[in-house]
Amino acid sequence: MSKLRIAVIGCGRIASVYGDAFLNLKDECQPVLAVDKVFSRAEEFAAKFPGCTPSDKVDLQEFRALLREVKPDVLHVLLPHHLHCDYTVAALNEGIHVLCEKPIDISLEAADRMIEAWKNSGKQMGIIFQNRYIDGVQRVRKLIQSGEMGEVKGAFSTLNWYRPPSYYECDWKGSYATEGGGVVIDQAIHSIDLVLYMTGLRAAKLQGHTARRVLKTIEVEDEADAAITLENGAVYSFFACNYYTSNSPIRVEIDCEKATALLTFDKMEISWKDGRKEIITPSEGAEGVSGETYWGIFHEKQIADFYRALKAGETVTWDGEDARRTLEVVLGLYLSARTQSEIKLL
């Protein structure tokens, strides 16, 4: 297969990360279409890539016609959360592969629509969870899968980040109808996903709590905590807030029979019960990477892996059903908080 023809819909803040990735992957892909409801944003993104057409045709029917005209191989969906389903389904129905930003969407019904369209299309659909590509995360997942770390006994994650009121001064942030929630679905979803991914376990039940403690002008939560019981009976202790003074490094710990693994931002420390220690840091630096530091440096790795799978005719590793399982925990936490009850997931 020659270079993949790439389209992007949504040219907001995170689009710069994709622009850098496309430039670094210039031998693998050629951006041919950039779409945004604000034409100037699409134009600015497209200007980096000769032959890339900017457009503000975001009406679904017009967008589908545009896809038929341009014929990209892949669509990157970088839209607000509540729009992921409609545009992903539209592209899949036009016979185009899709790599969509997290979360898969804001409801399980929307996720199921995406999964159905994906399965019926014969194309590939992936959801971005770039932190899975952290070197230490990959190492711990393999150690748990192989049984070398023994049975998972427990886990915790903490996220203490800062989001000023101005962060929510846009047309979709801070609303359940468009963002789907607050600190859990937008920021700490990565922590939840990493615990599920590294342990290879699903969440069986949970009891959670959410609150607006400091950011009183928004509709969604700025703090959340939960006790999440994994399918083997281990309890995952979860906490997140976005009213701290800065974006403190996230911490995710997995405690197993033979070792404990602690991720602090992108550094993994594995402490074996026999006294050995492993420290694993990323093999690549963040020099020249655009975007917020808390996005990390691994978008490009996941994008490259997606392209590699397409060219090799392989199934994409992180598919829609995988992303649905993470969303199920997020939404279960919200339901538990609303009903003040334990929610069974399995």
C-alpha positions, 0 to 999 in steps of 0.5 A, a space after each residue: 500500500 502506498 501512502 495513506 490518504 488522511 482526513 481530519 475533522 476537528 482542528 482545535 487544540 489537539 490538532 497540533 499533536 496530529 499535525 506533528 505526527 503527520 509530518 513525522 510520518 510523512 512516508 506513511 501518510 498524506 493529509 488530503 482533507 482538514 475539516 472544522 466548523 471554523 474555516 480559518 482553523 481548517 485552513 491553518 491546519 491544511 496549510 502545513 500539507 501541500 495538497 490538503 483541502 480545508 473545508 467547513 462542511 460539517 453538516 453530516 450530509 455535506 460531510 459525507 459528500 465531501 468524503 466521497 469526493 476526496 476519498 481518504 483512506 483514514 479519518 481522524 475524529 478530533 471533535 467534542 465527545 458527543 460528536 464522535 459517534 455521528 462522524 465515525 459512523 458516517 465515515 465507516 459507512 463510506 468505507 473509510 477507516 477511523 481513528 477517534 479521540 477518546 472517549 469513544 463517545 458519551 453513552 453506551 448506546 452511541 458506542 454500540 452504534 459505532 461498534 455496529 457500524 465498524 463491524 458492518 463496514 469491513 474497515 478498522 476503527 480505533 480509539 486513542 488511548 495513547 498512554 498505553 504506549 508508555 514503555 513501562 506500561 507495556 512492560 507491566 502488562 506483559 509481566 502480568 499477562 505472563 504471570 511473572 508478577 503473580 495475581 493482581 491484589 489491588 490498584 490505585 490511581 490519583 489525578 490532581 490537575 488544574 483547570 481554570 474556569 476559562 478552560 470551560 469557556 467554550 461551546 461544549 466543555 463543562 456540560 453533561 450533554 456535550 462533554 459527558 461529564 467532567 474530570 472523570 471522562 475528560 482527564 481521569 479516563 486515562 487512569 481507569 483505562 491504564 488499570 484495566 489495560 495493565 491488569 487485563 481485568 474488567 471491572 465487576 462492580 463499583 461504588 463512586 462519588 462525584 462533586 463540584 467543590 471548587 469550579 462552581 460555574 460548571 455543570 459537571 464534576 471537578 472531583 470524583 472517587 470510587 472503589 472499583 472491584 475488579 473481576 478477580 475481587 481486587 479493589 481499585 481505589 480511584 481519585 481525581 480532581 482538577 482544582 489543584 494548583 498545577 498538573 501534578 504527575 498522575 500516579 497509577 499503582 498495581 500491587 501484585 503477589 510478587 511485585 508492585 508497579 508504580 507509574 508516575 507520569 511516564 516513569 514506571 518503577 517495578 518493586 519486586 518482593 524479593 528486593 529487585 527494582 526496575 525503573 523504566 523511562 520512555 525511550 523517546 523524549 518529548 522534544 519538539 512535541 506540540 500540545 499540552 505536556 499532560 497529553 504526553 508524547 505517545 499519540 504518534 506511536 498509536 497513530 503509527 501503529 494504526 497505520 502499520 496495522 492497516 498496511 499489514 491487513 491486521 486487526 487494530 489492537 485497540 478497537 471499539 469494544 475495548 474502548 467501550 469497556 473503559 467508558 462503561 466504568 466511567 458511566 457506572 461511576 456517574 450512575 453510582 454517584 447519582 443513585 448513591 448505590 453500588 453498580 454491578 458491571 458484570 
